[in-house]
């Protein structure tokens, strides 16, 4: 896209702020994500990569609204997912 082209109106802006996700497993707290911050701007392509077990699927579940963070917030177009 050049600077003279209008922004893609079908794209969106999404942000994660201070995300933490923990699970209880056999009376033990397992923290999968801690203090994760990101911004995905309109029209940008993002790659989420890493070793097995580092929280990629957990992060995608949070971004997609399938799960809620233990703490922190996901913002879609500057509105908290929990308020949508």
PDB file of N, CA, C and O in Angstrom:
ATOM      1  N   UNK A   1       0.849  -1.167   0.000  1.00  0.00           N
ATOM      2  CA  UNK A   1       0.000   0.000   0.000  1.00  0.00           C
ATOM      3  C   UNK A   1       0.896   1.231   0.000  1.00  0.00           C
ATOM      4  O   UNK A   1       1.881   1.293   0.735  1.00  0.00           O
ATOM      5  N   UNK A   2       0.550   2.199  -0.822  1.00  0.00           N
ATOM      6  CA  UNK A   2       1.280   3.462  -0.824  1.00  0.00           C
ATOM      7  C   UNK A   2       0.557   4.444   0.085  1.00  0.00           C
ATOM      8  O   UNK A   2      -0.586   4.215   0.479  1.00  0.00           O
ATOM      9  N   UNK A   3       1.223   5.523   0.407  1.00  0.00           N
ATOM     10  CA  UNK A   3       0.620   6.491   1.326  1.00  0.00           C
ATOM     11  C   UNK A   3      -0.589   7.187   0.715  1.00  0.00           C
ATOM     12  O   UNK A   3      -1.390   7.764   1.451  1.00  0.00           O
ATOM     13  N   UNK A   4      -0.751   7.153  -0.636  1.00  0.00           N
ATOM     14  CA  UNK A   4      -1.897   7.809  -1.258  1.00  0.00           C
ATOM     15  C   UNK A   4      -3.139   6.920  -1.266  1.00  0.00           C
ATOM     16  O   UNK A   4      -4.236   7.401  -1.553  1.00  0.00           O
ATOM     17  N   UNK A   5      -2.984   5.625  -0.955  1.00  0.00           N
ATOM     18  CA  UNK A   5      -4.131   4.726  -0.930  1.00  0.00           C
ATOM     19  C   UNK A   5      -4.881   4.860   0.391  1.00  0.00           C
ATOM     20  O   UNK A   5      -4.260   5.065   1.434  1.00  0.00           O
ATOM     21  N   UNK A   6      -6.228   4.744   0.359  1.00  0.00           N
ATOM     22  CA  UNK A   6      -6.994   4.811   1.615  1.00  0.00           C
ATOM     23  C   UNK A   6      -6.762   3.551   2.441  1.00  0.00           C
ATOM     24  O   UNK A   6      -6.445   2.501   1.881  1.00  0.00           O
ATOM     25  N   UNK A   7      -6.913   3.634   3.753  1.00  0.00           N
ATOM     26  CA  UNK A   7      -6.741   2.441   4.583  1.00  0.00           C
ATOM     27  C   UNK A   7      -7.798   1.404   4.254  1.00  0.00           C
ATOM     28  O   UNK A   7      -8.900   1.743   3.822  1.00  0.00           O
ATOM     29  N   UNK A   8      -7.463   0.152   4.456  1.00  0.00           N
ATOM     30  CA  UNK A   8      -8.387  -0.947   4.229  1.00  0.00           C
ATOM     31  C   UNK A   8      -9.434  -0.936   5.346  1.00  0.00           C
ATOM     32  O   UNK A   8      -9.121  -1.246   6.495  1.00  0.00           O
ATOM     33  N   UNK A   9     -10.675  -0.579   5.006  1.00  0.00           N
ATOM     34  CA  UNK A   9     -11.723  -0.448   6.021  1.00  0.00           C
ATOM     35  C   UNK A   9     -12.146  -1.792   6.604  1.00  0.00           C
ATOM     36  O   UNK A   9     -12.741  -1.830   7.681  1.00  0.00           O
ATOM     37  N   UNK A  10     -11.847  -2.911   5.909  1.00  0.00           N
ATOM     38  CA  UNK A  10     -12.225  -4.218   6.445  1.00  0.00           C
ATOM     39  C   UNK A  10     -11.198  -4.724   7.456  1.00  0.00           C
ATOM     40  O   UNK A  10     -11.454  -5.687   8.178  1.00  0.00           O
ATOM     41  N   UNK A  11     -10.037  -4.073   7.503  1.00  0.00           N
ATOM     42  CA  UNK A  11      -9.009  -4.466   8.467  1.00  0.00           C
ATOM     43  C   UNK A  11      -9.339  -3.854   9.820  1.00  0.00           C
ATOM     44  O   UNK A  11     -10.232  -3.013   9.922  1.00  0.00           O
ATOM     45  N   UNK A  12      -8.626  -4.272  10.857  1.00  0.00           N
ATOM     46  CA  UNK A  12      -8.906  -3.779  12.199  1.00  0.00           C
ATOM     47  C   UNK A  12      -7.617  -3.509  12.943  1.00  0.00           C
ATOM     48  O   UNK A  12      -6.531  -3.863  12.485  1.00  0.00           O
ATOM     49  N   UNK A  13      -7.748  -2.885  14.083  1.00  0.00           N
ATOM     50  CA  UNK A  13      -6.643  -2.568  14.984  1.00  0.00           C
ATOM     51  C   UNK A  13      -6.888  -3.345  16.267  1.00  0.00           C
ATOM     52  O   UNK A  13      -7.977  -3.276  16.837  1.00  0.00           O
ATOM     53  N   UNK A  14      -5.894  -4.079  16.722  1.00  0.00           N
ATOM     54  CA  UNK A  14      -6.050  -4.865  17.943  1.00  0.00           C
ATOM     55  C   UNK A  14      -4.806  -4.691  18.800  1.00  0.00           C
ATOM     56  O   UNK A  14      -3.690  -4.610  18.287  1.00  0.00           O
ATOM     57  N   UNK A  15      -5.011  -4.635  20.113  1.00  0.00           N
ATOM     58  CA  UNK A  15      -3.918  -4.390  21.060  1.00  0.00           C
ATOM     59  C   UNK A  15      -4.030  -5.324  22.254  1.00  0.00           C
ATOM     60  O   UNK A  15      -5.129  -5.625  22.722  1.00  0.00           O
ATOM     61  N   UNK A  16      -2.900  -5.772  22.735  1.00  0.00           N
ATOM     62  CA  UNK A  16      -2.842  -6.518  23.987  1.00  0.00           C
ATOM     63  C   UNK A  16      -2.030  -5.725  24.986  1.00  0.00           C
ATOM     64  O   UNK A  16      -0.941  -5.250  24.664  1.00  0.00           O
ATOM     65  N   UNK A  17      -2.545  -5.576  26.198  1.00  0.00           N
ATOM     66  CA  UNK A  17      -1.856  -4.781  27.216  1.00  0.00           C
ATOM     67  C   UNK A  17      -1.670  -5.602  28.487  1.00  0.00           C
ATOM     68  O   UNK A  17      -2.639  -6.035  29.110  1.00  0.00           O
ATOM     69  N   UNK A  18      -0.416  -5.806  28.858  1.00  0.00           N
ATOM     70  CA  UNK A  18      -0.055  -6.486  30.111  1.00  0.00           C
ATOM     71  C   UNK A  18      -0.783  -7.822  30.293  1.00  0.00           C
ATOM     72  O   UNK A  18      -1.261  -8.137  31.382  1.00  0.00           O
ATOM     73  N   UNK A  19      -0.858  -8.592  29.217  1.00  0.00           N
ATOM     74  CA  UNK A  19      -1.599  -9.851  29.258  1.00  0.00           C
ATOM     75  C   UNK A  19      -0.904 -10.900  30.110  1.00  0.00           C
ATOM     76  O   UNK A  19       0.314 -11.071  30.059  1.00  0.00           O
ATOM     77  N   UNK A  20      -1.708 -11.589  30.887  1.00  0.00           N
ATOM     78  CA  UNK A  20      -1.243 -12.730  31.655  1.00  0.00           C
ATOM     79  C   UNK A  20      -2.306 -13.805  31.527  1.00  0.00           C
ATOM     80  O   UNK A  20      -3.499 -13.512  31.610  1.00  0.00           O
ATOM     81  N   UNK A  21      -1.886 -15.042  31.327  1.00  0.00           N
ATOM     82  CA  UNK A  21      -2.812 -16.160  31.295  1.00  0.00           C
ATOM     83  C   UNK A  21      -2.219 -17.288  32.117  1.00  0.00           C
ATOM     84  O   UNK A  21      -1.111 -17.756  31.851  1.00  0.00           O
ATOM     85  N   UNK A  22      -2.973 -17.719  33.120  1.00  0.00           N
ATOM     86  CA  UNK A  22      -2.566 -18.812  34.001  1.00  0.00           C
ATOM     87  C   UNK A  22      -3.654 -19.869  34.016  1.00  0.00           C
ATOM     88  O   UNK A  22      -4.829 -19.574  33.799  1.00  0.00           O
ATOM     89  N   UNK A  23      -3.250 -21.105  34.275  1.00  0.00           N
ATOM     90  CA  UNK A  23      -4.163 -22.228  34.395  1.00  0.00           C
ATOM     91  C   UNK A  23      -3.868 -22.958  35.695  1.00  0.00           C
ATOM     92  O   UNK A  23      -2.734 -22.963  36.173  1.00  0.00           O
ATOM     93  N   UNK A  24      -4.900 -23.575  36.262  1.00  0.00           N
ATOM     94  CA  UNK A  24      -4.709 -24.434  37.430  1.00  0.00           C
ATOM     95  C   UNK A  24      -4.563 -25.869  36.941  1.00  0.00           C
ATOM     96  O   UNK A  24      -5.380 -26.354  36.158  1.00  0.00           O
ATOM     97  N   UNK A  25      -3.532 -26.534  37.403  1.00  0.00           N
ATOM     98  CA  UNK A  25      -3.286 -27.919  37.035  1.00  0.00           C
ATOM     99  C   UNK A  25      -2.843 -28.671  38.276  1.00  0.00           C
ATOM    100  O   UNK A  25      -1.763 -28.428  38.813  1.00  0.00           O
ATOM    101  N   UNK A  26      -3.681 -29.577  38.721  1.00  0.00           N
ATOM    102  CA  UNK A  26      -3.388 -30.383  39.907  1.00  0.00           C
ATOM    103  C   UNK A  26      -2.961 -29.508  41.090  1.00  0.00           C
ATOM    104  O   UNK A  26      -1.899 -29.715  41.678  1.00  0.00           O
ATOM    105  N   UNK A  27      -3.785 -28.551  41.418  1.00  0.00           N
ATOM    106  CA  UNK A  27      -3.578 -27.633  42.542  1.00  0.00           C
ATOM    107  C   UNK A  27      -2.315 -26.782  42.401  1.00  0.00           C
ATOM    108  O   UNK A  27      -1.777 -26.292  43.394  1.00  0.00           O
ATOM    109  N   UNK A  28      -1.847 -26.609  41.170  1.00  0.00           N
ATOM    110  CA  UNK A  28      -0.672 -25.774  40.911  1.00  0.00           C
ATOM    111  C   UNK A  28      -1.042 -24.754  39.844  1.00  0.00           C
ATOM    112  O   UNK A  28      -1.724 -25.093  38.878  1.00  0.00           O
ATOM    113  N   UNK A  29      -0.600 -23.501  40.004  1.00  0.00           N
ATOM    114  CA  UNK A  29      -0.826 -22.435  39.041  1.00  0.00           C
ATOM    115  C   UNK A  29       0.282 -22.486  37.990  1.00  0.00           C
ATOM    116  O   UNK A  29       1.465 -22.399  38.321  1.00  0.00           O
ATOM    117  N   UNK A  30      -0.108 -22.626  36.724  1.00  0.00           N
ATOM    118  CA  UNK A  30       0.842 -22.619  35.608  1.00  0.00           C
ATOM    119  C   UNK A  30       0.616 -21.330  34.819  1.00  0.00           C
ATOM    120  O   UNK A  30      -0.474 -21.113  34.290  1.00  0.00           O
ATOM    121  N   UNK A  31       1.629 -20.477  34.737  1.00  0.00           N
ATOM    122  CA  UNK A  31       1.533 -19.237  33.970  1.00  0.00           C
ATOM    123  C   UNK A  31       2.099 -19.489  32.584  1.00  0.00           C
ATOM    124  O   UNK A  31       3.270 -19.835  32.425  1.00  0.00           O
ATOM    125  N   UNK A  32       1.239 -19.308  31.576  1.00  0.00           N
ATOM    126  CA  UNK A  32       1.626 -19.549  30.188  1.00  0.00           C
ATOM    127  C   UNK A  32       2.107 -18.260  29.531  1.00  0.00           C
ATOM    128  O   UNK A  32       3.104 -18.260  28.809  1.00  0.00           O
ATOM    129  N   UNK A  33       1.403 -17.170  29.779  1.00  0.00           N
ATOM    130  CA  UNK A  33       1.782 -15.857  29.250  1.00  0.00           C
ATOM    131  C   UNK A  33       1.890 -14.883  30.411  1.00  0.00           C
ATOM    132  O   UNK A  33       1.077 -14.914  31.335  1.00  0.00           O
ATOM    133  N   UNK A  34       2.901 -14.015  30.362  1.00  0.00           N
ATOM    134  CA  UNK A  34       3.053 -13.018  31.421  1.00  0.00           C
ATOM    135  C   UNK A  34       3.610 -11.735  30.835  1.00  0.00           C
ATOM    136  O   UNK A  34       4.629 -11.745  30.145  1.00  0.00           O
ATOM    137  N   UNK A  35       2.928 -10.621  31.119  1.00  0.00           N
ATOM    138  CA  UNK A  35       3.333  -9.281  30.689  1.00  0.00           C
ATOM    139  C   UNK A  35       3.550  -9.202  29.178  1.00  0.00           C
ATOM    140  O   UNK A  35       4.586  -8.726  28.715  1.00  0.00           O
ATOM    141  N   UNK A  36       2.561  -9.676  28.418  1.00  0.00           N
ATOM    142  CA  UNK A  36       2.622  -9.637  26.949  1.00  0.00           C
ATOM    143  C   UNK A  36       1.934  -8.365  26.472  1.00  0.00           C
ATOM    144  O   UNK A  36       0.800  -8.076  26.852  1.00  0.00           O
ATOM    145  N   UNK A  37       2.637  -7.611  25.635  1.00  0.00           N
ATOM    146  CA  UNK A  37       2.117  -6.375  25.058  1.00  0.00           C
ATOM    147  C   UNK A  37       2.347  -6.410  23.551  1.00  0.00           C
ATOM    148  O   UNK A  37       3.418  -6.805  23.090  1.00  0.00           O
ATOM    149  N   UNK A  38       1.338  -5.995  22.784  1.00  0.00           N
ATOM    150  CA  UNK A  38       1.491  -5.949  21.332  1.00  0.00           C
ATOM    151  C   UNK A  38       0.465  -4.995  20.743  1.00  0.00           C
ATOM    152  O   UNK A  38      -0.536  -4.660  21.377  1.00  0.00           O
ATOM    153  N   UNK A  39       0.735  -4.568  19.522  1.00  0.00           N
ATOM    154  CA  UNK A  39      -0.206  -3.787  18.727  1.00  0.00           C
ATOM    155  C   UNK A  39      -0.169  -4.335  17.316  1.00  0.00           C
ATOM    156  O   UNK A  39       0.901  -4.489  16.726  1.00  0.00           O
ATOM    157  N   UNK A  40      -1.336  -4.629  16.780  1.00  0.00           N
ATOM    158  CA  UNK A  40      -1.445  -5.039  15.380  1.00  0.00           C
ATOM    159  C   UNK A  40      -2.226  -3.932  14.688  1.00  0.00           C
ATOM    160  O   UNK A  40      -3.407  -3.725  14.968  1.00  0.00           O
ATOM    161  N   UNK A  41      -1.568  -3.229  13.793  1.00  0.00           N
ATOM    162  CA  UNK A  41      -2.176  -2.080  13.135  1.00  0.00           C
ATOM    163  C   UNK A  41      -2.933  -2.510  11.884  1.00  0.00           C
ATOM    164  O   UNK A  41      -2.699  -3.582  11.325  1.00  0.00           O
ATOM    165  N   UNK A  42      -3.836  -1.652  11.470  1.00  0.00           N
ATOM    166  CA  UNK A  42      -4.623  -1.893  10.252  1.00  0.00           C
ATOM    167  C   UNK A  42      -3.715  -2.276   9.087  1.00  0.00           C
ATOM    168  O   UNK A  42      -2.687  -1.643   8.847  1.00  0.00           O
ATOM    169  N   UNK A  43      -4.112  -3.316   8.374  1.00  0.00           N
ATOM    170  CA  UNK A  43      -3.429  -3.690   7.142  1.00  0.00           C
ATOM    171  C   UNK A  43      -2.101  -4.399   7.319  1.00  0.00           C
ATOM    172  O   UNK A  43      -1.454  -4.717   6.322  1.00  0.00           O
ATOM    173  N   UNK A  44      -1.667  -4.661   8.537  1.00  0.00           N
ATOM    174  CA  UNK A  44      -0.385  -5.322   8.782  1.00  0.00           C
ATOM    175  C   UNK A  44      -0.576  -6.827   8.895  1.00  0.00           C
ATOM    176  O   UNK A  44      -1.606  -7.302   9.373  1.00  0.00           O
ATOM    177  N   UNK A  45       0.417  -7.557   8.455  1.00  0.00           N
ATOM    178  CA  UNK A  45       0.441  -9.007   8.595  1.00  0.00           C
ATOM    179  C   UNK A  45       1.398  -9.336   9.730  1.00  0.00           C
ATOM    180  O   UNK A  45       2.496  -8.784   9.801  1.00  0.00           O
ATOM    181  N   UNK A  46       0.982 -10.239  10.621  1.00  0.00           N
ATOM    182  CA  UNK A  46       1.765 -10.561  11.809  1.00  0.00           C
ATOM    183  C   UNK A  46       1.996 -12.062  11.854  1.00  0.00           C
ATOM    184  O   UNK A  46       1.103 -12.850  11.544  1.00  0.00           O
ATOM    185  N   UNK A  47       3.190 -12.443  12.238  1.00  0.00           N
ATOM    186  CA  UNK A  47       3.554 -13.847  12.420  1.00  0.00           C
ATOM    187  C   UNK A  47       3.780 -14.092  13.901  1.00  0.00           C
ATOM    188  O   UNK A  47       4.488 -13.329  14.558  1.00  0.00           O
ATOM    189  N   UNK A  48       3.182 -15.152  14.430  1.00  0.00           N
ATOM    190  CA  UNK A  48       3.414 -15.552  15.814  1.00  0.00           C
ATOM    191  C   UNK A  48       4.173 -16.865  15.748  1.00  0.00           C
ATOM    192  O   UNK A  48       3.647 -17.872  15.276  1.00  0.00           O
ATOM    193  N   UNK A  49       5.400 -16.850  16.219  1.00  0.00           N
ATOM    194  CA  UNK A  49       6.238 -18.041  16.137  1.00  0.00           C
ATOM    195  C   UNK A  49       6.922 -18.333  17.454  1.00  0.00           C
ATOM    196  O   UNK A  49       7.009 -17.472  18.329  1.00  0.00           O
ATOM    197  N   UNK A  50       7.400 -19.543  17.584  1.00  0.00           N
ATOM    198  CA  UNK A  50       8.123 -19.932  18.792  1.00  0.00           C
ATOM    199  C   UNK A  50       8.108 -21.435  18.966  1.00  0.00           C
ATOM    200  O   UNK A  50       7.426 -22.157  18.239  1.00  0.00           O
ATOM    201  N   UNK A  51       8.868 -21.890  19.936  1.00  0.00           N
ATOM    202  CA  UNK A  51       8.958 -23.323  20.239  1.00  0.00           C
ATOM    203  C   UNK A  51       7.604 -23.847  20.724  1.00  0.00           C
ATOM    204  O   UNK A  51       6.713 -23.083  21.095  1.00  0.00           O
ATOM    205  N   UNK A  52       7.489 -25.133  20.708  1.00  0.00           N
ATOM    206  CA  UNK A  52       6.304 -25.794  21.231  1.00  0.00           C
ATOM    207  C   UNK A  52       6.152 -25.487  22.719  1.00  0.00           C
ATOM    208  O   UNK A  52       7.119 -25.559  23.478  1.00  0.00           O
ATOM    209  N   UNK A  53       4.938 -25.147  23.126  1.00  0.00           N
ATOM    210  CA  UNK A  53       4.662 -24.935  24.542  1.00  0.00           C
ATOM    211  C   UNK A  53       4.927 -23.551  25.077  1.00  0.00           C
ATOM    212  O   UNK A  53       4.878 -23.351  26.290  1.00  0.00           O
ATOM    213  N   UNK A  54       5.211 -22.572  24.207  1.00  0.00           N
ATOM    214  CA  UNK A  54       5.515 -21.225  24.719  1.00  0.00           C
ATOM    215  C   UNK A  54       4.303 -20.303  24.784  1.00  0.00           C
ATOM    216  O   UNK A  54       4.424 -19.167  25.240  1.00  0.00           O
ATOM    217  N   UNK A  55       3.120 -20.774  24.330  1.00  0.00           N
ATOM    218  CA  UNK A  55       1.905 -19.978  24.481  1.00  0.00           C
ATOM    219  C   UNK A  55       1.322 -19.397  23.207  1.00  0.00           C
ATOM    220  O   UNK A  55       0.462 -18.519  23.273  1.00  0.00           O
ATOM    221  N   UNK A  56       1.770 -19.867  22.042  1.00  0.00           N
ATOM    222  CA  UNK A  56       1.250 -19.331  20.775  1.00  0.00           C
ATOM    223  C   UNK A  56      -0.259 -19.541  20.655  1.00  0.00           C
ATOM    224  O   UNK A  56      -0.995 -18.599  20.362  1.00  0.00           O
ATOM    225  N   UNK A  57      -0.715 -20.760  20.879  1.00  0.00           N
ATOM    226  CA  UNK A  57      -2.152 -21.064  20.763  1.00  0.00           C
ATOM    227  C   UNK A  57      -2.951 -20.344  21.834  1.00  0.00           C
ATOM    228  O   UNK A  57      -4.071 -19.902  21.580  1.00  0.00           O
ATOM    229  N   UNK A  58      -2.394 -20.222  23.017  1.00  0.00           N
ATOM    230  CA  UNK A  58      -3.060 -19.484  24.099  1.00  0.00           C
ATOM    231  C   UNK A  58      -3.228 -18.025  23.693  1.00  0.00           C
ATOM    232  O   UNK A  58      -4.298 -17.449  23.891  1.00  0.00           O
ATOM    233  N   UNK A  59      -2.186 -17.421  23.130  1.00  0.00           N
ATOM    234  CA  UNK A  59      -2.263 -16.028  22.685  1.00  0.00           C
ATOM    235  C   UNK A  59      -3.303 -15.876  21.580  1.00  0.00           C
ATOM    236  O   UNK A  59      -4.080 -14.922  21.597  1.00  0.00           O
ATOM    237  N   UNK A  60      -3.330 -16.793  20.625  1.00  0.00           N
ATOM    238  CA  UNK A  60      -4.318 -16.720  19.543  1.00  0.00           C
ATOM    239  C   UNK A  60      -5.740 -16.844  20.094  1.00  0.00           C
ATOM    240  O   UNK A  60      -6.653 -16.175  19.611  1.00  0.00           O
ATOM    241  N   UNK A  61      -5.927 -17.691  21.093  1.00  0.00           N
ATOM    242  CA  UNK A  61      -7.237 -17.814  21.724  1.00  0.00           C
ATOM    243  C   UNK A  61      -7.687 -16.517  22.385  1.00  0.00           C
ATOM    244  O   UNK A  61      -8.867 -16.170  22.349  1.00  0.00           O
ATOM    245  N   UNK A  62      -6.740 -15.805  22.988  1.00  0.00           N
ATOM    246  CA  UNK A  62      -7.054 -14.513  23.604  1.00  0.00           C
ATOM    247  C   UNK A  62      -7.374 -13.463  22.540  1.00  0.00           C
ATOM    248  O   UNK A  62      -8.341 -12.713  22.669  1.00  0.00           O
ATOM    249  N   UNK A  63      -6.558 -13.416  21.495  1.00  0.00           N
ATOM    250  CA  UNK A  63      -6.766 -12.440  20.422  1.00  0.00           C
ATOM    251  C   UNK A  63      -8.102 -12.691  19.726  1.00  0.00           C
ATOM    252  O   UNK A  63      -8.795 -11.744  19.354  1.00  0.00           O
ATOM    253  N   UNK A  64      -8.460 -13.947  19.549  1.00  0.00           N
ATOM    254  CA  UNK A  64      -9.708 -14.283  18.875  1.00  0.00           C
ATOM    255  C   UNK A  64     -10.939 -14.177  19.754  1.00  0.00           C
ATOM    256  O   UNK A  64     -12.056 -14.383  19.279  1.00  0.00           O
ATOM    257  N   UNK A  65     -10.755 -13.860  21.029  1.00  0.00           N
ATOM    258  CA  UNK A  65     -11.887 -13.725  21.930  1.00  0.00           C
ATOM    259  C   UNK A  65     -12.452 -15.053  22.409  1.00  0.00           C
ATOM    260  O   UNK A  65     -13.537 -15.089  22.989  1.00  0.00           O
ATOM    261  N   UNK A  66     -11.730 -16.148  22.176  1.00  0.00           N
ATOM    262  CA  UNK A  66     -12.184 -17.466  22.611  1.00  0.00           C
ATOM    263  C   UNK A  66     -11.923 -17.709  24.089  1.00  0.00           C
ATOM    264  O   UNK A  66     -12.544 -18.577  24.702  1.00  0.00           O
ATOM    265  N   UNK A  67     -11.004 -16.942  24.657  1.00  0.00           N
ATOM    266  CA  UNK A  67     -10.632 -17.091  26.058  1.00  0.00           C
ATOM    267  C   UNK A  67     -10.392 -15.702  26.629  1.00  0.00           C
ATOM    268  O   UNK A  67     -10.189 -14.745  25.882  1.00  0.00           O
ATOM    269  N   UNK A  68     -10.416 -15.593  27.940  1.00  0.00           N
ATOM    270  CA  UNK A  68     -10.162 -14.313  28.611  1.00  0.00           C
ATOM    271  C   UNK A  68      -8.827 -14.373  29.331  1.00  0.00           C
ATOM    272  O   UNK A  68      -8.453 -15.417  29.867  1.00  0.00           O
ATOM    273  N   UNK A  69      -8.111 -13.264  29.346  1.00  0.00           N
ATOM    274  CA  UNK A  69      -6.843 -13.250  30.076  1.00  0.00           C
ATOM    275  C   UNK A  69      -7.074 -13.312  31.580  1.00  0.00           C
ATOM    276  O   UNK A  69      -8.110 -12.866  32.073  1.00  0.00           O
ATOM    277  N   UNK A  70      -6.120 -13.858  32.299  1.00  0.00           N
ATOM    278  CA  UNK A  70      -6.154 -13.841  33.761  1.00  0.00           C
ATOM    279  C   UNK A  70      -6.066 -12.403  34.245  1.00  0.00           C
ATOM    280  O   UNK A  70      -6.747 -12.017  35.195  1.00  0.00           O
ATOM    281  N   UNK A  71      -5.229 -11.616  33.592  1.00  0.00           N
ATOM    282  CA  UNK A  71      -5.153 -10.173  33.846  1.00  0.00           C
ATOM    283  C   UNK A  71      -4.692  -9.489  32.566  1.00  0.00           C
ATOM    284  O   UNK A  71      -4.219 -10.143  31.636  1.00  0.00           O
ATOM    285  N   UNK A  72      -4.832  -8.187  32.528  1.00  0.00           N
ATOM    286  CA  UNK A  72      -4.516  -7.429  31.330  1.00  0.00           C
ATOM    287  C   UNK A  72      -5.751  -7.297  30.459  1.00  0.00           C
ATOM    288  O   UNK A  72      -6.848  -7.681  30.866  1.00  0.00           O
ATOM    289  N   UNK A  73      -5.577  -6.757  29.264  1.00  0.00           N
ATOM    290  CA  UNK A  73      -6.734  -6.537  28.402  1.00  0.00           C
ATOM    291  C   UNK A  73      -6.379  -6.676  26.928  1.00  0.00           C
ATOM    292  O   UNK A  73      -5.244  -6.449  26.509  1.00  0.00           O
ATOM    293  N   UNK A  74      -7.390  -7.057  26.163  1.00  0.00           N
ATOM    294  CA  UNK A  74      -7.318  -7.091  24.703  1.00  0.00           C
ATOM    295  C   UNK A  74      -8.256  -5.988  24.225  1.00  0.00           C
ATOM    296  O   UNK A  74      -9.422  -5.943  24.619  1.00  0.00           O
ATOM    297  N   UNK A  75      -7.752  -5.111  23.386  1.00  0.00           N
ATOM    298  CA  UNK A  75      -8.558  -4.016  22.843  1.00  0.00           C
ATOM    299  C   UNK A  75      -8.764  -4.222  21.355  1.00  0.00           C
ATOM    300  O   UNK A  75      -7.813  -4.501  20.625  1.00  0.00           O
ATOM    301  N   UNK A  76      -9.990  -4.086  20.908  1.00  0.00           N
ATOM    302  CA  UNK A  76     -10.338  -4.147  19.491  1.00  0.00           C
ATOM    303  C   UNK A  76     -10.916  -2.795  19.128  1.00  0.00           C
ATOM    304  O   UNK A  76     -11.947  -2.388  19.663  1.00  0.00           O
ATOM    305  N   UNK A  77     -10.248  -2.095  18.212  1.00  0.00           N
ATOM    306  CA  UNK A  77     -10.661  -0.737  17.856  1.00  0.00           C
ATOM    307  C   UNK A  77     -10.838   0.123  19.118  1.00  0.00           C
ATOM    308  O   UNK A  77     -11.802   0.877  19.247  1.00  0.00           O
ATOM    309  N   UNK A  78      -9.880  -0.015  20.038  1.00  0.00           N
ATOM    310  CA  UNK A  78      -9.809   0.760  21.291  1.00  0.00           C
ATOM    311  C   UNK A  78     -10.940   0.455  22.293  1.00  0.00           C
ATOM    312  O   UNK A  78     -11.153   1.220  23.234  1.00  0.00           O
ATOM    313  N   UNK A  79     -11.655  -0.647  22.095  1.00  0.00           N
ATOM    314  CA  UNK A  79     -12.668  -1.069  23.062  1.00  0.00           C
ATOM    315  C   UNK A  79     -12.244  -2.408  23.652  1.00  0.00           C
ATOM    316  O   UNK A  79     -11.792  -3.298  22.933  1.00  0.00           O
ATOM    317  N   UNK A  80     -12.390  -2.540  24.947  1.00  0.00           N
ATOM    318  CA  UNK A  80     -12.041  -3.778  25.623  1.00  0.00           C
ATOM    319  C   UNK A  80     -12.956  -4.895  25.140  1.00  0.00           C
ATOM    320  O   UNK A  80     -14.174  -4.724  25.078  1.00  0.00           O
ATOM    321  N   UNK A  81     -12.358  -6.061  24.791  1.00  0.00           N
ATOM    322  CA  UNK A  81     -13.145  -7.212  24.343  1.00  0.00           C
ATOM    323  C   UNK A  81     -14.272  -7.530  25.320  1.00  0.00           C
ATOM    324  O   UNK A  81     -15.369  -7.900  24.901  1.00  0.00           O
ATOM    325  N   UNK A  82     -14.015  -7.390  26.603  1.00  0.00           N
ATOM    326  CA  UNK A  82     -15.016  -7.748  27.605  1.00  0.00           C
ATOM    327  C   UNK A  82     -16.224  -6.822  27.551  1.00  0.00           C
ATOM    328  O   UNK A  82     -17.280  -7.172  28.078  1.00  0.00           O
ATOM    329  N   UNK A  83     -16.100  -5.652  26.932  1.00  0.00           N
ATOM    330  CA  UNK A  83     -17.216  -4.709  26.828  1.00  0.00           C
ATOM    331  C   UNK A  83     -17.984  -4.862  25.525  1.00  0.00           C
ATOM    332  O   UNK A  83     -19.012  -4.213  25.333  1.00  0.00           O
ATOM    333  N   UNK A  84     -17.500  -5.710  24.632  1.00  0.00           N
ATOM    334  CA  UNK A  84     -18.174  -5.874  23.328  1.00  0.00           C
ATOM    335  C   UNK A  84     -19.261  -6.908  23.426  1.00  0.00           C
ATOM    336  O   UNK A  84     -19.939  -7.186  22.438  1.00  0.00           O
TER     337      UNK A  84
END
